[in-house]
């Protein structure tokens, strides 16, 4: 994830309120249903992306 001044012509552009973000076309399918969030903590702030997609892991990722 990086901050850019403008989107590239081949990017898909999405908006949430006043915030616009660009995603390259190869990544768009992986973000279906994802939630973009900004959190501010004592250490600073940053964006996080979370999805409900589950991998092939069982109870723990030590078996991945």
N, C-alpha and C positions, 0 to 999 in steps of 0.2 A: 504494500500500500504506500502510495506517495502522493504528496500534494503537487498539483500542476497548475499552471496559470490558465490553461485552456484544454479542452478535449481535443483529441485527434479526430480526424474525419471518420475513421473507421470505428470509433468508440460508440457505445450505447450510453446515452445520457439519461439519468433518472433524477427526480427531485423529491424532496420531502420538506414541505414548508418552503423556507427560503434557501435551503441547502440543496445544491446540485452536485452530483457526483457522476463521474465517467467510469465505465467499465469496459475493458477490451472484450471483443466478441467471444473469444475463447473461454473467458471466465464466466460469462453470463449464465450458462446452464448450471454451474455449480452454486450460484447464489439464489436460485429459485426458492422462495420462502424464507430467505435469510433476513435477519434483523441487524441493522446497523445502529450502533449505540455509541454515545460519547460519555465517558466517565471522567470526572475530575476527582483526584485523590490528593493526599498529602504530598505525593511524589510528583505531581503534575497531572496532566490529562492526556487522554488519547481515545482513539476509536477502537471499537471491537466489532467483530462480525460473528454472529452465532447462527447456527442452522439446527434444524431438528433431524438432519440426516444422520443415520447411524451406520457405522462401518460394520465389518464382519467380526468384530471382537465379541467375546463372550462376557463374562463378569468383569474382567480386567484387561487392560491393554497389554499385559505381559504375555498374553497368548496370541497377539497379533502377528 
